[in-house]
């Protein structure tokens, strides 16, 4: 069974695609974004997958790839087109090659035009294709910079993408209107730039007169992506990982700490219980030394809390306390984590409590 997730970066309107083989657990990630590496790594970990490859559809001009950073964190390898001009990849792909993950694979199709090194990745059964900026939903990638060639793009779409079955789903590198997927049949019929009876000269003339603004991040993104996302000294690095506890970052964006660590390190942290007073004194009891601040009062009372120790938020089952971590971070607390499972898990594992029923 195929594992498939479509992820989105709202800043650059970039789609990232995770594909995995559920039997082997092996996976690939197409077009990762540098600022979203923490999110992507959390999802891959939670799904129990092993990331083999990060794949680039091209050298991007609107965001920096997360390929290098994922390699550092997860041990994945980097692949992109041999024609890209990039350095630092583990594999430089040629037209017709296949990238395997478990029993599944992606066929590499060269689709130049937006850039010289544009690739489209086609799933082994031709049910899905990942087109990058070659063809978009009812549109196409730009051809006015970075080796752009409108005639080459037209030929790429017509020969390499429109030759797929009409039922093949096309997943683009971007969308700016909230659309997520299209199909070969739809684009052949409805794409206003490339579909129907539109000829190569018509498309070239259309693209020549688009008069689009220069990409805002091109001067930063292209050099970084030619290094496969590896930072240099002058680059701003992502925020350092918390080191005060062995934390886990979840796909929902919450740092979590395991109960066994908390029980062994209660003196090093401040436990904030965000349940209601009757719950705090109720059958589940509470963690020794915990401070009661009901969730509804937390935003207003956050300024009362000292910042001398990291904070672990706890509630009955872990939901309210997850929300509490976001409130505390907004209030300026940097070292904050949630206790997953809350007091139900804490009590269920037989950990010590104050109060509560025997």
C-alpha positions in Angstrom: 0.0 0.0 0.0 1.3 3.5 -0.9 1.7 6.1 1.9 1.0 9.5 0.4 0.9 13.0 2.0 0.7 16.4 0.3 2.2 19.1 2.5 2.1 22.9 2.0 4.4 25.8 2.8 2.2 28.9 3.0 5.1 31.4 2.6 6.2 30.2 -0.8 3.0 28.3 -1.7 5.1 25.2 -2.3 3.8 21.7 -2.2 6.0 18.9 -0.7 5.1 15.3 -1.3 5.8 12.3 0.9 5.5 8.9 -0.7 6.2 5.7 1.2 6.0 1.9 0.8 3.9 0.7 3.7 5.5 -2.8 3.7 9.2 -1.8 3.8 8.7 1.6 5.4 11.0 3.2 2.8 10.0 6.7 1.6 11.0 9.6 -0.6 10.2 13.3 -0.2 9.7 15.6 -3.2 10.6 19.3 -2.9 11.2 19.8 0.8 11.3 23.4 2.2 14.1 24.4 4.5 11.7 26.1 7.1 9.4 23.0 7.1 12.1 20.4 7.9 11.0 20.0 11.5 7.4 19.4 10.4 8.4 16.9 7.7 10.8 15.0 10.0 8.1 14.7 12.6 5.6 13.3 10.1 8.1 10.8 8.8 9.0 9.7 12.3 5.3 9.4 13.4 4.4 7.3 10.3 7.3 5.0 11.1 9.0 5.6 7.7 12.7 5.7 6.7 13.5 8.5 4.4 15.8 7.2 1.6 15.7 10.2 -0.8 14.8 13.8 -1.1 14.0 14.6 -4.7 14.0 18.0 -6.3 11.9 18.8 -9.3 14.3 21.7 -10.2 16.5 24.4 -8.7 13.9 26.5 -7.0 13.9 30.3 -7.1 11.2 31.0 -4.4 12.4 28.9 -1.5 15.4 27.1 -0.1 15.3 23.3 -0.2 15.3 21.3 3.0 17.3 18.5 1.4 20.7 19.1 3.2 19.1 19.6 6.6 17.0 16.4 6.3 20.2 14.5 5.3 21.7 15.7 8.6 18.7 14.8 10.7 17.4 11.6 9.1 20.3 10.3 7.0 18.5 10.6 3.7 20.2 11.1 0.4 19.8 14.0 -2.1 18.9 13.5 -5.7 18.2 16.0 -8.5 18.8 16.5 -12.2 22.3 16.1 -13.6 21.3 19.1 -15.8 20.6 21.3 -12.8 24.1 22.6 -12.3 23.9 21.9 -8.6 26.7 20.5 -6.4 26.5 18.4 -3.3 23.9 15.8 -4.3 24.3 12.1 -3.7 22.8 11.2 -7.1 22.4 13.2 -10.3 19.4 12.0 -12.2 19.1 11.4 -15.9 16.0 10.9 -18.0 14.6 7.4 -17.8 16.1 6.5 -14.4 14.1 5.1 -11.6 14.2 6.0 -7.9 13.1 3.0 -5.8 11.5 3.0 -2.3 10.5 -0.5 -1.2 8.6 -2.2 -4.0 7.5 1.1 -5.4 9.4 3.5 -7.7 9.3 6.8 -9.5 10.3 7.2 -13.1 12.4 10.2 -13.9 11.2 12.3 -16.9 13.2 15.2 -18.1 10.8 18.1 -18.6 13.0 21.2 -19.3 11.6 24.6 -20.0 11.0 26.3 -16.7 14.7 25.5 -16.1 17.2 23.3 -17.8 17.1 20.8 -15.0 13.3 20.3 -14.5 12.2 16.8 -13.8 8.8 15.2 -13.5 8.5 12.1 -11.3 6.0 9.5 -12.5 4.8 6.7 -10.1 5.4 3.2 -11.3 1.7 2.5 -12.2 1.3 5.9 -13.9 -1.5 6.9 -11.5 0.4 10.0 -10.2 3.0 12.4 -11.5 4.8 15.2 -9.7 5.4 18.0 -12.2 7.2 20.7 -10.2 6.9 24.0 -12.1 6.5 22.4 -15.5 2.7 22.3 -15.6 0.6 23.8 -12.8 -3.2 23.4 -12.3 -4.6 25.3 -15.3 -1.3 27.0 -15.8 2.5 26.5 -16.2 5.8 27.5 -14.8 7.5 30.8 -15.8 10.0 30.8 -18.6 11.4 34.3 -18.3 14.5 33.6 -16.1 16.9 30.8 -15.0 17.3 29.2 -18.5 13.6 29.5 -19.2 12.6 28.4 -22.7 8.9 28.5 -23.5 9.1 26.3 -26.6 11.0 23.7 -24.6 8.4 23.8 -21.9 5.6 23.3 -24.4 7.3 20.3 -25.9 8.0 18.9 -22.4 4.4 19.0 -21.4 3.0 17.7 -24.7 5.5 14.9 -25.1 6.3 13.8 -21.6 3.2 14.6 -19.5 0.3 14.6 -21.9 1.5 11.2 -23.1 0.5 9.8 -19.7 -3.0 8.2 -19.2 -5.8 10.8 -19.0 -6.6 9.4 -15.5 -3.1 10.1 -14.2 -3.3 12.6 -11.4 -0.9 15.6 -11.6 0.5 17.2 -8.5 2.2 20.5 -9.1 5.1 22.2 -7.2 2.9 25.2 -6.4 -0.6 26.5 -6.3 -1.6 30.1 -5.4 -5.4 29.6 -5.3 -5.8 26.6 -2.9 -6.1 24.0 -5.6 -4.3 20.7 -4.9 -4.5 18.2 -7.8 -5.5 17.9 -11.4 -5.3 15.2 -14.1 -3.8 14.7 -17.5 -7.2 14.6 -19.0 -8.3 17.9 -17.4 -5.2 19.8 -18.4 -5.3 18.5 -22.0 -8.9 19.9 -22.2 -8.9 22.9 -19.9 -5.4 24.3 -19.5 -5.7 27.8 -21.1 -2.0 27.9 -21.9 -1.2 24.4 -23.0 -4.4 22.5 -23.6 -6.7 22.0 -26.6 -5.4 23.1 -30.0 -3.0 25.7 -28.7 0.3 25.5 -30.7 3.9 26.0 -29.7 4.1 29.5 -31.2 0.9 30.5 -29.4 2.3 29.4 -26.1 5.7 31.1 -26.7 3.9 34.4 -27.5 1.7 34.1 -24.4 4.7 33.5 -22.1 6.8 36.3 -23.6 4.1 38.8 -22.7 3.3 37.8 -19.1 5.3 40.6 -17.6 5.6 39.0 -14.1 7.5 40.6 -11.2 10.9 39.2 -10.3 10.8 36.4 -7.7 11.4 37.9 -4.3 13.8 35.2 -3.0 15.6 34.4 -6.2 18.9 36.0 -5.1 18.9 33.9 -1.9 17.2 30.8 -3.0 19.1 29.9 -6.2 22.6 30.0 -4.8 21.5 28.0 -1.7 19.7 25.4 -3.9 22.7 25.0 -6.1 24.3 23.8 -2.8 21.3 21.5 -2.2 20.3 23.7 0.7 23.6 23.5 2.7 24.0 26.7 4.7 27.2 28.9 4.6 28.4 30.9 7.5 26.5 34.0 6.5 23.2 32.2 6.2 20.7 32.3 9.0 20.4 28.8 10.5 17.1 27.5 11.8 16.4 27.7 15.5 18.5 25.3 17.6 16.8 22.2 18.9 15.8 22.4 22.6 18.5 20.7 24.8 16.9 20.9 28.3 15.2 17.5 27.8 15.0 14.7 25.2 11.9 16.2 23.5 9.9 15.0 20.5 8.4 17.4 18.0 5.0 16.2 16.8 3.4 16.7 13.4 0.9 19.0 15.0 3.7 21.4 16.0 4.0 20.6 19.8 7.1 19.6 21.7 6.5 16.7 24.0 8.4 15.1 26.9 8.0 11.6 28.1 6.5 10.9 31.6 9.5 8.8 32.8 11.9 11.7 32.1 9.6 14.2 33.9 9.2 12.0 36.9 13.0 11.7 37.2 13.6 15.4 36.7 10.8 17.2 38.5 13.2 19.4 40.3 14.6 20.8 37.0 11.2 22.0 35.6 8.1 23.8 36.5 4.9 21.7 36.0 1.8 23.8 35.1 -1.5 21.9 35.5 -4.1 23.6 33.3 -7.1 21.6 34.5 -10.0 23.0 36.5 -9.6 23.2 40.4 -12.0 20.3 40.9 -10.0 18.1 38.5 -6.7 19.1 40.2 -8.1 17.9 43.5 -10.1 15.1 42.0 -9.6 11.3 41.6 -6.6 11.5 39.2 -4.6 13.6 41.7 -1.8 15.9 40.4 1.9 15.7 40.0 4.0 16.6 43.0 4.8 20.3 43.1 2.5 21.2 40.2 1.1 24.7 39.9 -2.6 25.0 39.1 -3.4 27.6 36.4 -6.6 26.7 34.6 -6.3 26.9 30.8 -8.9 29.8 30.6 -6.8 31.9 32.9 -3.4 31.0 31.5 -2.9 33.8 28.9 -3.8 36.4 31.5 -1.7 34.9 34.3 1.3 33.9 32.2 3.2 37.0 33.3 3.0 35.7 36.9 5.1 32.6 36.1 8.9 32.6 36.6 11.1 31.9 33.6 13.9 30.3 35.7 13.0 26.8 34.6 11.5 25.0 31.6 7.8 24.5 31.8 5.9 21.2 31.3 2.2 21.6 30.8 -0.2 18.9 31.9 -4.0 18.3 31.8 -6.3 15.2 31.9 -5.4 13.7 28.5 -2.9 16.0 26.9 -5.1 18.1 24.6 -5.6 21.2 26.8 -2.0 21.2 27.8 -0.9 21.1 24.1 -2.9 24.3 23.6 -1.3 25.6 26.8 2.2 25.3 25.3 1.2 27.5 22.4 -0.2 30.1 24.8 3.0 30.1 26.8 5.2 30.4 23.8 3.2 33.4 22.6 3.8 34.9 26.1 7.5 34.6 25.6 8.4 31.2 27.2 10.9 29.4 25.0 11.4 26.2 26.9 8.0 24.6 27.0 6.7 21.1 26.5 3.5 19.1 26.7 3.0 15.9 28.7 1.3 13.5 26.2 -1.5 11.5 27.6 -1.8 13.8 30.6 -2.7 12.6 34.0 -4.6 9.6 32.6 -1.3 8.2 31.2 0.7 9.3 34.2 -1.7 7.6 36.6 -2.1 4.6 34.3 1.7 4.0 34.4 1.6 4.0 38.2 3.6 7.2 38.6 3.4 9.0 41.9 0.7 11.6 42.5 -0.4 13.9 45.3 -4.1 13.5 46.3 -6.4 11.5 44.1 -8.2 8.2 44.7 -6.3 5.1 45.8 
